[in-house]
């Protein structure tokens, strides 16, 4: 510490989530508990609630179908629809404005898609000058490949890895993703660190790489 200025080393998605008071960690916990928890009639409810708060967890509905949990996927969709319905009952005007007034589809309502704040694939392609159809086709290809890898991990018994990859994918294929949407790097770090402690050198190298690319250096923090 040197006066009011200092550097703090941490993972950017986690730091930014707490710094901005975002809900991403809560949604991660909902999805993680739902998908990896004990089987039961309520499996899928957590995913549905998370998707009702922020649409990107809807990717997990597809993931549930692909890993053979069709009933959980149906429950997730039903929960999502029910939560949206509650939103219309509580705030009909705002809900109608969001879903039918153009807000739902306006990914650039806060910042341009090509903004450097957008960490999704769409943002990267927009900054590179790619046409709209190129971005859509590339995003679909990434979604298909990412889901395939996540499902493969699940079938090999790597349940946490499959869910984590799907979580990272949900942010990567979104039209707009702030850095704090990538909180799924958190469980990935835990998974790699656990493997590294058992002597897995590849996991240790991967862990170092993940920490390097998600590093956040914070200098001169704002006042109260």
N, C-alpha and C positions, 0 to 999 in steps of 0.2 A: 504494500500500500504506500502510495506517495501522494499525499494530499487527497484530492477528490478523484484522482485519475489512477486507474489500475487495470490490469488485464485479468480476465477470468476465463479459464478454459473449461468448456463443457460441450455437450452435443447440442447443436443448434436447434433441431426440431423440439427437443424437450425444453430447453431454456426458453425458446420463444413462446411455446405453449403456456408456460407458467407466467412469463413476463407479461404477456398480453391478456392473461386470464381466459384463455381459450378452453374449449371443452373436449379437445381431441383425446386426451388421456382417458377421460371418462368413457368416451365412445369406444376406444381401444379396449378398455376393461370389460365393457358390455359384450362386445363381439368375442373377445378371448374367452370369457367365462361361458358364453353361450356355445361356441363351436367346440371347445375342448372340455366342457363340463360333462357331467354324467348324463347319459341318455334319459329322456323323459318327454312328457307331453308338451312341456314348455320350451323345448329346444327350438330355436328360431325366433323366439320373442325378443331376445337381446339384439339380434341382427336387425329385426324390423324396427325396433325403437331407435337404434343408432341411425338407421337409414332415414327415419322420419325427422331426425334432428339435422343430419347432414347427408345428402343423397349418395355420396361416394360408397358407403358400406353396402349399397345394393349389389355391388360386385360379388359379395359373399353369398347372395342368393344363387347366382350361377354356380359358384364354387360348391355350395351344398348339393346342388343337383348333380354336378359332375362326380362328387365323391359318394353318390348313392343315397344321400339324405333328402329325398324328395319331400317327405312329410315336413321336415324342418324348414325346407325352402318355402313350402306353401304356407306354413305358420308365419314365417318371416314376412312374406308378402301380405298376408292377412293382417298382421300386426301393423305393418307400415300403412296400409289403407285405413285401418281403424284409427291410427294416430292422426293421419291427415284429416279424417272425418271429424275427430275431436277438435282439431285446429279450426275447421270451418264453423263448428258450433260455438267455440269460444271467441274467435275473431273472424267472422265471415268476410268482412270487407278486405282485411289484410290478406286473408287466405286466397280470396278471389283475385286480388291484385297480383299475388305471387304466382299462382298457377295459371291464370288465364290472361293476365295483363301484360305479359312479356318479361316479367322479372325472372321467372323460372329459367328461361332460355338465354338470359342476358349474362353470359359468363364474364363479360367485360364491364359490368356495372360499377365495379369498384376501381379497377385498373385495366388498362389495355392488355389484351391477350399476349401481345409481343413484349410486354413489360418484363424487365429483369427480375421482378418480384414473382413472376410466374415460373414455377419449377416443374411444371408438367411437360410432357412430350409436346403438346400443342404449343406451349410457350416457346420451347426450343425451336420448333419448326417455323413458327411465326417470325421469330427473330432472324431466322435464316432466309426468310422471304418465300417460303413454300406456299403453294396455292392451297386453298381450303380442302379440296378433294384429296390432295397428297397427305395432309394432316390427318384426315379422317381414315384413309386407308392404312396409314402407318400406325395410327392408334389402335385400329381393329386388329392389325397384325400383332402388335405388342400385347394386347389383351389376350389374344388366343394363345400366344407363346407363353405368356406369364401364367395363365391359368393351367396350361398343360404341365408346366414345371411344378407348380404348386400341387396339382393333383398327383403327379408322380411322387413327390415328396411324401404326401399323405399315404399313398399306397405302400410306400416303403417303410411305413411306421414313423415317419418324421412329422408328427402331427403339428407340433409347434412351428416347425419350419414352413410347412404348407400354409398355415394360417398367416404367418408373418409375411411370406412372399405375396400372398393375396392382399394383405393390408397395404404393403408398399405399392403394389400394382394399382390399387384403388385410387391412390394419389397420382401416380404416374400417368394414368390414362384420363384423368379428369380434365375438363377444358381449362380450368385454372386451379393451381395448387400452390398455396403459400408454403414456405419452408416448414411451418409448424404442422402441416398436414402429414408430414413424413415421420410422425412419432413412432411408427412401426419399426424404425431403426432401433428403438429401445429393446424390445424383446429379441431382436436379431443380435444385439450386442450381448445380451444375457446368454443366449444360446451358444454363440461363438466363444464367449469367455468360459463357459462350462466345459466345452470341448477342449479348449486350450489347456485347461487345468488338468485334463486327463492325458496330456501329452500329444494331442493332435496338432502337428505343426502347421498343417494347412489352415486349420481353424485359427491359429494364432496369427498367421499372416493375413487372413481375411479380416480378423478383428482389428488389426492395426490399420488395414486399408479403410474399413468402415469408419473408424474413429477419425482418421485423417480427413476423409471427404465430408464428414458431418461436423467438423470442428467449428466452434463459434468463439471468436475473440471479441470480447466486449470491453470497450474502453470508454472512459468518462460517462458513467451511467447517469441518466437524467436525475433530477431531484425528485422530491415527493410528488 
